[in-house]
Amino acid sequence: MQVLKILSLIWKSGANIYLDKKDNRIAIKQQNLIPAEVMQAAEQNFQSIDEWFKSWDKESNEKITLMKMIHQLCGWQHNEKLNNWLCTELESLDLLVDWTSSLAINGWNDIYTDFREFENEESNKLAKELYIRAVTYAKKGVGA
C-alpha cells in the first residue's frame, strides 16, 4: 500500500500521525481510532512512512504549504485557515486548480503519489504565486 494512502486512512480515522520534532520520530495520537488493517499496513510500511515524513524536513515553507493544500483538498487533514482562504478568495482556488492541473499534465494522476515528483518550471511558477497569495491572506488575518 502506498505511503500517502496509509497516512490518509490514519488521518481520516481521526488519529494523527506526524514526525515529532522533539526526537525526530514518528508519533501517533489517538491510535485506538485507527482500524487494525490500516495499523498493520502502517507497521509493514514503517520505513517508507518515516522516510516520507523526513523528506519534508528540509523543504521550503512554500512546499510545506502546498502539501497542506493537497491534504486539505483531499480531505485528509482539515486546515481551517486554508479552507477559509480558498473559500474567500476564489481566484486563489482557481490558481490551486491550475497548479494541480499543471502537475497532472506532468503525469501526476494519483493523489497518493507525492506531487513533488511532477513539478516543472510552469508548476513551480504557479506554486510560487499560490504561496504568495496564501501568505498575503494569512498576514491580512493577523492584523484583523
Residue pairs with C-beta under 8 A, 6 or more apart in sequence:
1 41
1 45
2 110
2 112
2 113
3 45
3 48
3 49
3 52
3 112
4 52
4 111
4 112
4 113
4 114
5 112
6 38
6 41
6 42
6 45
6 49
7 17
7 49
7 52
7 76
8 74
8 76
8 112
9 34
9 35
9 38
9 41
10 16
10 17
10 28
10 34
10 38
10 42
11 17
11 71
11 76
11 77
12 75
12 76
13 33
13 34
13 35
13 38
14 30
14 33
15 28
15 29
15 30
15 31
15 32
15 33
15 34
16 28
16 29
16 30
17 26
17 27
17 28
17 42
17 49
18 26
18 27
18 29
18 53
19 25
19 26
19 27
19 53
19 54
19 56
19 57
20 26
20 27
24 54
26 46
26 49
26 50
26 53
28 34
31 39
34 42
42 49
52 114
55 114
56 63
56 64
56 67
59 67
61 131
62 127
62 128
62 131
63 116
63 127
65 131
65 134
65 135
66 99
66 115
66 127
66 130
66 131
67 115
68 77
68 79
68 82
69 82
69 86
69 96
69 130
69 134
70 100
70 111
70 115
71 77
71 79
72 78
72 79
72 82
72 83
72 86
73 96
73 100
74 111
81 138
81 141
82 134
85 92
85 134
85 137
85 138
86 92
86 93
86 96
87 93
88 137
89 133
89 137
91 133
92 130
92 133
92 134
92 137
95 126
95 129
95 130
95 133
96 130
98 126
99 123
99 126
99 127
99 130
100 108
100 115
102 120
102 122
102 123
102 126
103 115
103 118
103 119
103 123
106 118
106 119
106 120
106 123
107 118
108 115
108 117
108 118
119 127
